Amino acid sequence: LTTLNLDNVGKLKNLDGLADLPALGSLSLVHSGRDQRYGRPLHSKLVDISALATLPSLHTLEMQNHDEISWTGLTGVQGLTTLKLTDCWTIARVDPKRSAPAVLDAIGHLESLEALHFEKAYGLSDLGPLASLKKLRVLAMPKVETGRDDAPLSLDALQGLDRLESLDVGDARIASLTPLSGLVSLKKLRIPRTVRDLSPLKALDQLAHDVTIKRGKAYRDGQELKGIDL
C-alpha cells in the first residue's frame, strides 16, 4: 500500500495502526464530519501522530480539521516533502501548545520539506521556524489572518530560502516585502492588495522589474504582470 486516504476518522485518537505500512508514501486524513444541527465542520479527536515517524517512505501528508493534535509527533517525519494542513489548530489564547505558531515550530524540523500549504491560520506574526526549510519551493498560506490587534506578519524568516519559487500570503497583513528582495528563484507571488511598496521585487528577474499597482493589479511597462496576484 503506497497511498491511503482516510475520511471521517471520528474518534480515532492515534495512528498506531499505520505502523505496519512501510511502503506508505502518501497519507490523507481529511475529517469532513459536520454538526447535523448547524452544518459546521466538526474536528476529529486525533491527538497522537507519533506513529508517522515509523513510516520510512512517507513523503506526502494532508490533514484537515484536526485541532487536538500533539504536534511534536510531526518532528520525526524526516522524509516528508509535501505537507498540507487546513484548520488544524486552536486560537492561541485557548491552547498555545496547539495554536498555529506551535504547529510552525514542529514544521521547522522537517528539513526535507519542499511544499507547504498552511491554510486557515489565525494570529501569526512570525514565520521564524520556517527559516530552516532550505529546500522549500512552494509556500502557500492563503488564509493566514492577522487580527486587528496583532502585529503584521513578518517575512524575515523567508529571506534565506533561495529555492522558493511560489509564495502565497494573500490574506495576511504584511510588514514588508524587503525580505523577498534576494529570492532570485521566486516566480509566483500572491500578496494582499494593502501592500503598496513593491520596490523590493525590482531585483527579481523572474518576477518583475519596475512594478506599479493600478486597481488591484500589478503592471510593468504598461503590461499586467501575471506572476503577481494582489
Salt bridges, closest charged atoms under 4 A:
ASP67 OD2 - HIS43 ND1 3.99
GLU68 OE2 - LYS45 NZ 3.98
ASP87 OD1 - HIS43 NE2 3.61
ASP95 OD2 - ARG98 NH1 2.85
GLU114 OE1 - ARG137 NH2 3.50
ASP168 OD1 - ARG190 NH1 3.14
ASP171 OD2 - LYS143 NZ 3.76
ASP205 OD1 - HIS209 NE2 3.68
GLU224 OE1 - LYS226 NZ 3.61
ASP229 OD2 - ARG190 NE 3.67
